[in-house]
Amino acid sequence: DSWGVASIKSAIAPFEFGLGKAYPNPFNSRTIISFSLEVAESVSLRVFDIAGREVAILVAGNYSAGQHQILWDASNVPSGIYSLQLKSHSGVQFQKVVLLK
């Protein structure tokens, strides 16, 4: 008898570049945005309104590999639909969030 192994996955999975789900979404003035990086690198996390205007820069700088969370306090921003943009050398990802006051 032969025992075959199709694939073996590590118990500790490496992080991949990505923007996690904002929570809560929709939100009322505050939401937590998570992102992960596969490697340490320079990253920016920006918020744009429906017209494409930059509303906020939440992250700009070097971050280590792994999972990160940012609190966006949007109490000074009007209700509406906003786009989050996570950008680094690894790529660009977008996510829509809804602010309801």
N, C-alpha and C positions, 0 to 999 in steps of 0.2 A: 504494500500500500504506500502511496505517496501523498504527502500533505502539501497542497499548493496554497500559496498566499498570493492573492490578487494584488493587494496593496496594503501598506502599513502606514497609518497616520500617527504622527507624534501626539502624545497626550497634551502637549503644550503647543497649540497651533500658532504659527507666526502671524503677526498682524499684517493686514493688507491696507494699502492706501484707500481711504474711503470716508465719506460723510455719513454719520449715523442719523437716525431719525431724531428730529427735534422733539423734545417732550416738555410740556404738553404742546400739542399743535392740533387745532387752533389754541392760541394762548391770549391771556390778558396781561399785558405789560412785561412778563418775564417768561423766558423759555431757556432750557438747557440744550445746548448743541454739542454733540459728541463727534469726534473724528479720530481716525487711527492712521498711523504711519508705519510703513514697513521698515523704513530706515530713518535715521536722523537726517533732517533736511529743513530748508527754509520753506515756510508755508504762509499763506495768507487766507483769511476767512473774512469775506466781505458780504455786506448786505446791500441789495439793490431794490428799488421800488419798481412798480409795474411799468414805469416809463424808462427804466434802465439807468436811473440816476443812483449813484452810490449814496447810501444812507449812513452806513457805519463800517468801520474797519474793526473787526472783533479780534483778529489775530494777525500779526505781522512779525515774523522772526523765525529763529531756529527752534525746532522742537525735537525731542528725542523720539526714537521709535516707540510705538505703543499706543495706548488709548488715552485720549485727552477730552476734557469737558470744559465748555465755556458757557457762562451765564450771560445771556443777552437781556439787558434791562432796556426795554423799548418804551418806557413810560413817557418819553419826550417825542415819540414818533406817532403819527396818526394811524388809525385803523386802516387795514388794507392787506393786500397780498404782497409778500416780499420774496425775493429769491436769494438764497444763500449760495455763495460761490467759494468752494474750497479749491485752492490752486497751489501746486508745488511742481517740482521737476517730475514727479511721478504721474501727474495728470491734473485734470480739472473735473470737479463734480459739482452738480447743482441740486438744490432742493427748494421746494416752495414751502413757505410758512404763512399762516394767516393770523394776523393780529386783530383781535376783537376787543374793543373797550366798551 
